[in-house]
């Protein structure tokens, strides 16, 4: 893209500039509009956590077997419930006084909650070794946010000195998630904002510019969260705690990236034009296409998640697309208005003087460009071998899910309770697997389930006090207690065996907590197979339209995919052999792919749009190296900022977010420092002018 000249508007050196009157009105009006229109929406940002849905029952499509059973289950019970499993334990064994206290506390629990429970507490059931007791407290409804305060009341009021009491089960696990997600609006944002300010202060060496950039990015974040809140409240999209955390770091990182490109070009033009208005006009015109193309690629890539069968994935697509849209709007309108209003003063104390020479022409990246120009084939061969070696670690990546209680990096109450449950009771006690079959096949189905390995107990569901199984619309429900932890892989294998055993019975369906988690993992694997090639196709079409070439997009996509595989390889080794994580969620590769491919292409777009501009003026080889030299600093800074913002996710004590933080941060740095800085320009130089085919008449 050739930058137009403004020779008629640029005065001779030393001649005073007389800007047109009221030219400051346009940026001032733009700033006011942002405050008036965006302010009220941004004020809703703090309410996003109120509309989160974090339980697996809201994840699956209506056709999933466990979802079908969940709907059928409503016919058997008078009220939907979310079970909290209370585990009492004393190291030397429960005493008679302990048992008396437990009974008294259960009566107090019933009196305290009243109609908020779906019936009185069930139990206690004592372990055979006499060390532990289990009680099931069924909270009315399945709203995890509504039930979380009740779980906290149990934790505060049950137990005694020497008598442990922990709350696990679905209600306890989701309450711990609720407690964790409260950190998103506090600790996460403070850490992310602080990291961005620190990096920008180092990059710009200015006290004012980082504040202006962060103000613009923060406004984009508030606006996007406000829009997401309104859509989630209207049940248009599904937002979870994980998706909100990802939204926050993605918007702050992307908005800062786009701001870096805009500020860099504005500073470059201030050296060529004495008028800040003229400089911004050229900078905005030159930056508009790469920023819009970059953001558009990310948006389209994220919207591919709409074809997912999991509600949080479908929600994450538009949620993050809204965030990137707001980041684009702020970077292309709000930030330019601020920059024009302050002019060179915002760069103090290192103001870009009119007529001064850009450091990019003789700095570090100029030397990197000369290295690539001297030995392009050696450079891309060495980097290719390095990335190939990293992909060998893919064999260590275990992306088939893990128990939700293992998803916390600390010792949560639900995790402690689950440990006691597994040690002293059948792991599935309190969260049975539910099998719905025609009433006339009850005996056959019961016998088949009982014969499945991994089953501790099987009984037909009956109402309290009833002597016979409850029959609803010709159906009965069988509850099977599993011997293994209800969240474990072993329990999921047992559910698979149960399904194999009863699916020969017409109309038989298997659901329950373990089946729900199993179906989530299976659906995630299906999403990977569908969405990954779709994202690649979308990115290829965008690059082809942007670069007007067929060869360049193929080269860029190939390098980004190789970078993604290398990143997963390194992650697999570190997760399993260094950090000793329990594994990775089956949705982890999909999330990592969407973010790394979309964001990795971002930096290639920044580079190649400038290369295309320089190629038109200098020829292919010189233009490629000039593009690398000029964009090296700003793209590297952008990569460091985005890596730091995703790394901030590690402050939340969740394995999934910690893994995502490392993988995206490492992958972005790999893309920025190796792929975009060495591999892509070296390949471009070595491939030659055919890179721009079918475009002709390009100088060598």
Buried (B, 14 or more C-beta within 10 A) or exposed (E): BEBEEBEEEBEEEEEEBEEEEEBBEEBBEBBEEBEEEBEEBBEBBEBBBEBBBBBBBBBBEEEBBBBBBBEBBEEBBEEBBBBBBBBBBBEEEBEEEBBEBBEEBBEEBBEEBEEEBBBBBBBBEBBEEEBBBBBBBBBBEBBBBEBBEBBBBBBEEBBBEEBBBBBBBBBBBBBBBBBBBEBBBEEBBEBBBEBBBEBBBEBBEBEBBBBBBBBBBBBBBBBBBBBBBBBBBEEEBBBBBBBBBBBBBBBBBBBBBBBBBBBBBBBBBBBBBBBBBBBBBBBBBBBBBBBBBBBBBBBBBBBBBBEBBBBBBBBBBBBBBBBBBBBBBBBBBBBBBBBBBBBBEBBEEEBBEBEEEBEBEEEEBBEBBEBBBEBBEEBBBBBBEBBEEBBBBBEBBBBBBBBBBBBBBEEBBBBBBBBBBBBBBBBBBBBBBBBBBBBEBBEBBBEBBBEBEBBBBBEBBBEEEEEEBBBBEEBBBBBBBBBBBBBBBBBBBBBBBBBEBBEEBEEBBBBBBBBBBBBBBBBBBEBBEEBBEBBBEBBBEBBBEBBEBBBBBBBBBEBBBBBBBBBBBBBBBBBBEEBEBBBBBBBBBBBBBBBBBBBBBBBBBBBBBBBBBBBEEBBBBBBBBBBBBBBBBBBBBBBBBBBBBBBBBBBBBBBBBBBBBBBBBBBBBBBBBBBBBBBBBBBBBBBBBEBBEEBEEBEE
